[in-house]
Every structure is written in structure tokens, then in C-alpha cells.
Amino acid sequence: LLKAKIGENVKSPFTSVMQLVLLDAIKRDKESKTGGLDGSIQYELDRLKLSNLKTTVSELKKAQAEVNKEWKSEDKLSFADILTFAGYLKTAQEFSRALNDRSTNGGGTVIATQFSNPFPIPSLGRTDASSASGKTLSSTSVSEIIDGLKAIGMSARDIAALSIGFPGSENLDEVEKELAAADQKVAGFIKSGQQSRKTVTQNAYQVNVGEAYFKLTSLVQQKTAPLAYYYPAPKFDIKKVKL
């Protein structure tokens, strides 16, 4: 259901969704235990001069409404849940397309199906904020985002992998150039990631992104209640079975 509704409604590129996830995540304030993947980034787009992401927010909200119409649990999915899952889904799909495009004679399909790289699925159960919360970002500069990621426990390898979520990541080469110039440790992982993207399976790069994304969405999430989204299976009546 999530895959279908996000696919139908979220037409923005995966980089736009990832930018929302990343910026929402680094707003986590450990001391006050506020912010961090609670959807509050949607209330700060004008201030941060990111009005280009408003369309993506609208698409995600539409997907949320469509999912919750059919969601059988009494606990409906939050915007933060939809955002986090959409980041995972659209990036995983983009990676699969990247592998599929490795060949024009059908070989890419074999690569994508047989050698696709693992991308852990994030958990559900987040609560939405009703206004801006957590840390206040003064800008979306590369240096401030790097500092924000380090503050929540992300390593240099993680930061390099999450370059696809930095503002402007539609032009990944430029973002990676800025990242490399800003932090020497990150620069080394940027270089290895670029080398991996040139290989047939992109294994190291895609695995690093998947692990960094899962870590990001796990480190900063508030206390979640994933079991709330399960619902009882229909009772099985053996008497109605025809032998």
C-alpha cells in the first residue's frame, strides 16, 4: 500500500525527498529531546529559502491521505512516517534503475535483479510536530549540515553517503565537491563513493547510502510505537473450510 500510494502521488525526484529527510533529521535537539524526523521541516521552508520543496511536501501529504484511507489500523501513519518511508523507497528505486541502465541489451535487468544492494527498511511509528521544533537551522550551508550530522552521531562515511540529501543534490558532483572541500575525512569517502558509482554493481556506494540512511532514521527518531500499526488477522473458522 505504501509503495503504491507513494508511487502514484510523489512525483518529485528522490533527491527532493532526501533533502527533506536530512534537514528534518538534523533538527534533533538531544537536550530538549525535540525535533528529529517529526515533519517539522515543512514549517521552515520559506525561512530557509527552500520553497522549491513545497511541491514535494504537498505530494507526500496527498500520499499520506491516500494511505490512511485504506490503512486498517486505528493508528494512522504520520507525515514523518510517509516522509521517511518515501526517502527509503524512492532512493532504493533510483539505485535499482541505476543498475538497470548499466546495459542496453538486457544485461542491466540481470544486474538489478541478481546483484541489487541491500537497503534496510526504516520503522514506522513517528509522531508529527504541529509547528517548528528542535534546533533552529540558521542556514542550509554545507558546513552547518555537516556539523548537524556530526552532532547526532553520523560518521564521515555516513556524511559522504548522505550527500544525496544535501540541498542542491540534483547536481551531486557540485555538492560532493563542496563537501570534500569542507571536511578532509569526508573527502576520502566522497572519492571512494565516486569510484564505486563507476563500477557495474555500485556495491560499496549503494550499501553505504543504505546503512547511513537507516542509521539516520534510527538515531534521531523519537520514541516510536511500531506495533501500534499492526492489526489482528481475520479469525480463521475451520468449519467454513470445504474439504
C-alpha positions in Angstrom: 0.0 0.0 0.0 2.8 2.5 1.0 4.7 1.6 -2.2 1.7 2.0 -4.4 0.4 5.3 -3.0 3.8 6.9 -2.8 4.5 5.8 -6.4 1.2 7.3 -7.5 1.4 10.6 -5.7 5.1 11.5 -5.1 6.5 12.6 -8.5 9.3 14.7 -7.2 12.8 13.3 -7.7 14.3 11.2 -4.9 16.8 14.0 -4.1 14.0 16.3 -3.1 12.6 13.8 -0.7 16.0 13.0 0.7 16.7 16.7 1.3 13.5 16.9 3.4 14.5 13.8 5.4 18.1 15.0 6.1 17.1 18.6 7.1 14.3 17.3 9.3 16.7 14.8 11.0 19.4 17.2 11.9 17.0 19.4 13.7 17.0 16.8 16.6 17.9 18.5 19.9 19.3 15.9 22.3 19.0 18.1 25.4 15.3 19.0 24.9 14.5 15.8 23.1 12.6 17.6 20.5 12.8 17.6 16.7 14.2 14.9 14.5 12.1 13.4 11.9 8.8 14.8 13.2 7.9 16.5 9.9 8.6 20.0 11.3 10.9 20.9 8.4 7.7 21.6 6.4 7.1 24.7 8.5 10.5 26.2 7.9 10.9 26.0 4.1 10.2 29.7 3.5 12.6 30.8 6.2 15.3 28.5 4.8 14.6 29.6 1.2 13.6 26.1 0.2 10.2 26.9 -1.3 11.2 24.5 -4.2 10.5 21.7 -1.8 6.9 22.8 -1.1 5.6 20.7 -4.0 7.3 17.6 -2.6 5.6 18.3 0.8 2.2 18.5 -0.9 2.8 15.3 -2.8 3.8 13.5 0.4 0.7 14.8 2.2 -1.5 13.5 -0.6 0.2 10.1 -0.4 -0.4 10.2 3.4 -4.1 10.9 3.0 -4.5 8.1 0.4 -2.6 5.6 2.5 -4.7 6.4 5.6 -7.9 6.0 3.8 -7.1 2.3 3.4 -4.9 1.8 6.5 -6.7 -0.8 8.6 -5.0 0.0 11.9 -6.7 2.7 14.1 -3.2 4.4 14.4 -2.8 6.2 11.1 0.5 7.0 9.5 2.1 10.3 10.3 3.6 12.7 7.7 7.0 11.9 9.2 6.4 8.2 8.6 5.5 8.8 5.0 8.5 11.1 4.5 10.9 8.6 6.0 9.5 5.7 4.0 9.4 7.7 0.8 13.0 8.6 1.2 13.9 4.9 1.5 11.6 3.8 -1.3 12.5 6.4 -3.9 16.2 6.1 -3.3 16.1 2.3 -3.5 14.2 2.5 -6.7 16.7 5.0 -8.1 19.5 2.7 -7.2 17.8 -0.2 -9.0 17.3 2.0 -12.1 21.0 2.9 -12.0 21.9 -0.8 -12.1 19.3 -1.5 -14.8 20.8 1.2 -17.0 24.2 -0.4 -17.0 23.4 -2.2 -20.2 21.3 -1.6 -23.3 21.0 -5.3 -24.3 19.1 -6.6 -21.2 22.1 -7.2 -19.1 21.2 -4.3 -16.8 18.0 -6.1 -15.7 20.0 -9.1 -14.7 22.4 -6.9 -12.7 19.5 -5.1 -11.0 17.7 -8.3 -10.1 20.6 -10.5 -9.2 23.0 -8.0 -7.7 20.8 -5.4 -6.1 22.3 -4.0 -2.9 20.6 -4.2 0.5 18.7 -1.1 1.7 17.2 -1.6 5.2 13.6 -0.6 5.6 13.0 2.1 8.2 10.5 1.5 11.0 7.2 3.3 11.4 5.5 4.9 14.4 6.7 8.6 14.4 4.6 11.5 15.8 4.2 14.7 13.8 5.1 18.1 15.2 2.4 20.8 14.7 5.0 23.6 14.3 8.7 24.1 14.0 10.5 22.1 16.7 14.0 21.1 17.7 17.1 23.0 16.7 16.7 26.1 14.5 18.8 25.9 11.4 20.3 29.3 10.6 21.1 28.2 7.0 21.4 25.2 4.8 25.1 25.6 4.2 27.3 22.6 3.7 29.3 23.3 6.9 26.2 23.7 9.1 24.7 20.5 7.8 27.9 18.6 8.3 28.0 19.9 11.9 24.4 18.9 12.4 25.0 15.4 11.2 28.1 15.0 13.4 26.0 16.3 16.4 23.6 13.4 16.0 26.3 10.8 15.7 26.9 10.4 12.0 30.4 9.4 10.8 32.5 10.8 8.0 31.5 7.8 5.8 27.8 8.4 6.7 28.0 12.1 5.8 29.6 11.3 2.4 26.9 8.8 1.7 24.2 11.2 2.6 25.4 13.8 0.1 22.3 12.9 -1.9 20.3 14.6 0.8 22.1 18.0 0.9 20.3 20.9 -0.7 21.3 21.1 -4.4 22.0 17.4 -4.6 20.3 17.3 -8.0 23.8 18.3 -9.1 25.6 15.7 -6.9 29.0 16.4 -8.3 28.9 20.0 -7.1 27.6 19.1 -3.7 30.3 16.5 -3.3 32.9 19.0 -4.3 31.8 21.3 -1.6 31.7 18.5 1.0 35.2 17.4 0.1 36.5 20.9 0.5 34.8 21.4 3.8 36.0 18.2 5.6 39.1 16.2 4.8 37.8 13.0 6.3 34.6 13.2 4.4 36.6 13.9 1.2 38.2 10.5 1.3 34.8 8.7 1.4 33.5 11.0 -1.3 36.3 9.8 -3.6 35.7 6.1 -2.8 32.0 6.6 -3.4 32.5 8.2 -6.8 34.8 5.3 -7.7 32.2 2.8 -6.7 29.5 4.5 -8.7 31.6 3.8 -11.8 31.5 0.0 -11.2 28.9 -2.3 -12.6 27.1 -3.0 -9.3 27.9 0.2 -7.4 28.1 -2.1 -4.4 30.1 -0.1 -1.9 28.4 3.2 -2.6 24.8 1.9 -2.5 25.4 -0.1 0.6 26.9 2.9 2.4 23.9 5.0 1.5 21.5 2.4 2.7 23.3 1.9 6.0 23.7 5.7 6.5 20.0 6.3 5.8 18.9 3.6 8.2 21.2 4.9 10.9 20.0 8.5 10.3 16.3 7.5 10.6 17.0 5.3 13.7 19.3 7.7 15.6 17.1 10.7 15.6 13.6 9.2 15.7 11.5 9.9 18.7 10.2 7.0 20.8 8.1 5.1 18.2 5.3 2.6 18.6 5.6 0.4 15.5 3.4 -2.3 17.0 0.5 0.2 17.0 0.3 -0.2 13.3 -0.3 -3.9 13.4 -3.9 -5.1 13.3 -5.4 -8.5 14.2 -5.5 -11.0 11.4 -9.0 -12.2 10.5 -10.2 -15.2 12.6 -10.0 -18.4 10.7 -13.1 -20.6 11.0 -12.2 -24.2 10.2 -16.0 -25.0 10.0 -16.2 -23.0 6.8 -13.5 -24.9 5.0 -14.8 -27.2 2.3 -12.9 -30.5 2.0 
